[in-house]
Amino acid sequence: MKKFIAVAGNIGVGKSTLVEMICERLDSKPYYEPVTENPYISDFYKDMVSWSFHSQIFFLTHRLRIHQELIRNSGSVIQDRSIYEDAEVFAQNLFSQGRMSERDYTTYRSLYRTLAEYLPPPDLMIYLRASVPTLLNRIALRNRDYEQQIAPEYLSRLNELYENWINNFTLCPVLTVPSDDLDYVAHPRHLELIISKIQEKLTGKDEVIFTSEETKKA
């Protein structure tokens, strides 16, 4: 049976890596976040006030197209970052911080809400949770020039919005994965635990808990 899974989480948390690894195990097709394709992203990080609306519209348009593609796909699919995060986390943050005008935000929200009404939700939302120090370390390791200017305060605010969003997200079951001490690349046991939870918990909400015994086996 076809399944639609979305992987959510802050910048640098490891969404793309997990999507790739899950797809290999569950025979699913990945749909990645279009970071390098966004023609506004570099300008956005230099001047958020001037480029926030342009960047968010690009992401919204791209994710709508991705949604259409994954719906038409006959097999299981896994999406790297959902359309819901764009609006409920990133656009909301830009507006609340004064980096998107009220006029632009109202237009964006109206478009988002109209589109969201027609989009089927995922069967499961995987939320990767990580602290700001972990995010900064992983951002530094992947060494994308435009990301090196991201301030810790910006990531912290996004974390707050992510927690508020995920705690109120009811469109599908949620699986929360604590990512600070999790390394599913270096420790196969960690990936096995996540895969097991995905297969077992496609209904209801659950959080991955690693016992000391399980961690030692990794």
C-alpha positions as CSV (number, residue, x, y, z in Angstrom):
1,M,0.0,0.0,0.0
2,K,1.3,3.4,-0.9
3,K,2.5,5.6,1.9
4,F,3.2,9.3,2.0
5,I,5.7,10.4,4.7
6,A,7.0,13.9,5.4
7,V,10.2,14.6,7.3
8,A,10.2,18.0,9.2
9,G,12.7,19.9,11.2
10,N,14.9,23.0,11.5
11,I,17.8,24.0,9.3
12,G,20.7,21.6,9.5
13,V,18.9,18.9,11.6
14,G,19.5,16.1,9.1
15,K,16.3,15.8,7.1
16,S,17.8,15.1,3.7
17,T,20.1,12.4,5.1
18,L,17.3,10.6,6.9
19,V,15.0,10.8,3.9
20,E,17.7,9.1,1.8
21,M,18.3,6.4,4.3
22,I,14.6,5.7,4.9
23,C,13.9,5.5,1.2
24,E,16.6,2.9,0.7
25,R,15.0,0.8,3.4
26,L,11.4,1.2,2.7
27,D,11.6,1.2,-1.1
28,S,10.2,4.8,-1.4
29,K,10.9,7.7,-3.8
30,P,12.5,10.8,-2.2
31,Y,11.4,14.3,-2.8
32,Y,14.0,16.7,-1.6
33,E,13.9,20.3,-0.4
34,P,15.0,22.7,-3.3
35,V,17.6,24.6,-1.3
36,T,20.2,25.0,-4.1
37,E,17.5,25.7,-6.7
38,N,16.0,28.7,-5.0
39,P,17.3,31.8,-7.0
40,Y,16.5,34.1,-4.0
41,I,18.1,32.2,-1.1
42,S,21.5,33.9,-1.2
43,D,19.9,37.3,-1.4
44,F,17.5,36.4,1.3
45,Y,20.1,35.6,3.9
46,K,21.8,38.9,3.1
47,D,18.7,41.0,3.2
48,M,15.6,39.2,4.6
49,V,13.3,42.2,4.6
50,S,13.7,42.8,0.8
51,W,13.7,39.1,-0.2
52,S,11.5,37.2,2.3
53,F,8.3,37.3,0.2
54,H,10.0,36.3,-3.0
55,S,11.8,33.4,-1.3
56,Q,8.7,32.1,0.5
57,I,6.6,32.2,-2.7
58,F,9.2,30.2,-4.5
59,F,9.2,27.5,-1.8
60,L,5.4,27.5,-1.7
61,T,5.2,27.1,-5.5
62,H,7.8,24.4,-5.6
63,R,6.1,22.4,-2.8
64,L,2.8,22.6,-4.5
65,R,4.4,21.1,-7.6
66,I,6.1,18.4,-5.5
67,H,2.7,17.6,-3.8
68,Q,1.2,17.1,-7.2
69,E,4.0,14.8,-8.3
70,L,4.0,12.7,-5.2
71,I,0.2,12.3,-5.4
72,R,0.5,11.0,-9.0
73,N,3.3,8.6,-8.0
74,S,1.9,5.1,-7.6
75,G,4.6,4.1,-5.1
76,S,5.4,5.2,-1.6
77,V,7.0,8.7,-1.2
78,I,9.0,10.6,1.4
79,Q,9.2,14.4,1.4
80,D,12.0,16.5,2.7
81,R,10.2,19.4,4.5
82,S,6.5,19.9,4.1
83,I,4.5,22.8,2.8
84,Y,3.1,23.3,6.3
85,E,6.5,24.3,7.7
86,D,6.9,27.0,5.1
87,A,3.8,28.8,6.3
88,E,3.5,27.9,10.0
89,V,7.2,28.2,10.8
90,F,9.3,30.2,8.3
91,A,6.8,32.7,7.0
92,Q,5.3,33.2,10.5
93,N,8.8,33.9,11.9
94,L,9.6,36.4,9.1
95,F,6.4,38.3,9.8
96,S,6.7,38.3,13.6
97,Q,10.3,39.5,13.4
98,G,9.3,42.3,11.0
99,R,11.1,40.8,8.1
100,M,8.0,40.4,6.0
101,S,5.5,43.2,5.6
102,E,1.9,42.7,6.8
103,R,0.7,43.1,3.2
104,D,3.0,40.5,1.9
105,Y,2.3,38.1,4.8
106,T,-1.5,38.5,4.3
107,T,-1.2,37.7,0.6
108,Y,1.1,34.7,1.3
109,R,-1.2,33.3,4.0
110,S,-4.2,33.6,1.8
111,L,-2.5,31.7,-1.0
112,Y,-1.2,29.1,1.4
113,R,-4.6,28.4,3.0
114,T,-6.3,28.1,-0.3
115,L,-3.8,25.6,-1.6
116,A,-3.7,23.6,1.7
117,E,-7.4,22.9,1.5
118,Y,-6.8,20.8,-1.7
119,L,-3.7,18.9,-0.6
120,P,-4.0,15.5,0.9
121,P,-2.0,15.3,4.2
122,P,0.9,12.8,4.7
123,D,0.2,9.4,6.3
124,L,3.0,10.2,8.8
125,M,5.0,13.3,9.8
126,I,8.5,12.7,11.2
127,Y,9.7,15.6,13.3
128,L,13.5,15.8,13.9
129,R,14.1,17.8,17.1
130,A,17.6,19.3,17.9
131,S,19.1,22.0,20.0
132,V,20.7,25.1,18.5
133,P,24.3,24.0,19.3
134,T,23.6,20.8,17.3
135,L,22.1,22.7,14.4
136,L,25.0,25.1,14.3
137,N,27.5,22.3,14.3
138,R,25.8,20.4,11.5
139,I,25.4,23.6,9.4
140,A,29.1,24.3,9.8
141,L,30.0,20.7,8.7
142,R,28.0,20.9,5.5
143,N,29.7,24.2,4.7
144,R,27.1,26.0,2.6
145,D,28.3,29.6,2.2
146,Y,24.9,31.3,2.5
147,E,24.1,29.4,5.7
148,Q,27.2,30.5,7.6
149,Q,25.6,33.8,8.3
150,I,22.6,32.3,10.2
151,A,22.5,33.6,13.7
152,P,21.9,31.3,16.7
153,E,19.0,33.5,17.7
154,Y,17.3,32.8,14.4
155,L,17.6,29.1,14.8
156,S,16.3,29.4,18.4
157,R,13.2,31.2,17.3
158,L,12.6,28.7,14.5
159,N,12.8,25.9,17.2
160,E,10.2,27.6,19.2
161,L,7.9,27.9,16.3
162,Y,8.5,24.3,15.3
163,E,7.5,23.1,18.8
164,N,4.4,25.1,18.7
165,W,3.5,23.9,15.2
166,I,4.1,20.2,15.9
167,N,2.3,20.3,19.2
168,N,-0.8,21.6,17.4
169,F,-0.5,19.6,14.2
170,T,-3.4,17.2,13.8
171,L,-3.6,16.4,10.1
172,C,-1.8,13.1,10.5
173,P,0.2,11.1,13.1
174,V,3.5,12.5,14.3
175,L,6.7,10.6,15.1
176,T,9.2,12.9,17.1
177,V,12.9,11.9,16.9
178,P,15.3,13.5,19.3
179,S,18.4,14.3,17.2
180,D,21.0,15.8,19.5
181,D,22.5,12.4,20.5
182,L,21.3,10.5,17.5
183,D,23.6,9.6,14.6
184,Y,21.8,7.3,12.2
185,V,24.8,7.5,9.8
186,A,27.4,6.2,12.2
187,H,25.2,4.0,14.3
188,P,23.0,1.5,12.2
189,R,21.1,0.6,15.4
190,H,19.7,4.1,15.6
191,L,18.3,3.9,12.1
192,E,16.8,0.5,12.9
193,L,14.9,2.0,15.8
194,I,13.5,4.8,13.6
195,I,12.5,2.4,10.8
196,S,10.8,0.2,13.4
197,K,8.9,3.1,14.8
198,I,7.8,4.3,11.3
199,Q,6.5,0.8,10.5
200,E,4.7,0.4,13.8
201,K,3.4,3.9,14.4
202,L,1.6,5.2,11.3
203,T,-1.3,6.0,13.6
204,G,-1.3,8.2,16.6
205,K,1.6,10.3,18.0
206,D,4.8,8.8,19.4
207,E,8.3,9.9,20.3
208,V,11.5,7.8,19.7
209,I,13.0,7.1,23.1
210,F,16.4,5.5,23.2
211,T,17.1,3.6,26.4
212,S,20.7,3.3,27.7
213,E,20.7,-0.3,26.8
214,E,19.7,0.3,23.2
215,T,22.2,3.1,22.8
216,K,25.0,0.9,24.0
217,K,24.1,-1.7,21.3
218,A,24.4,0.9,18.6
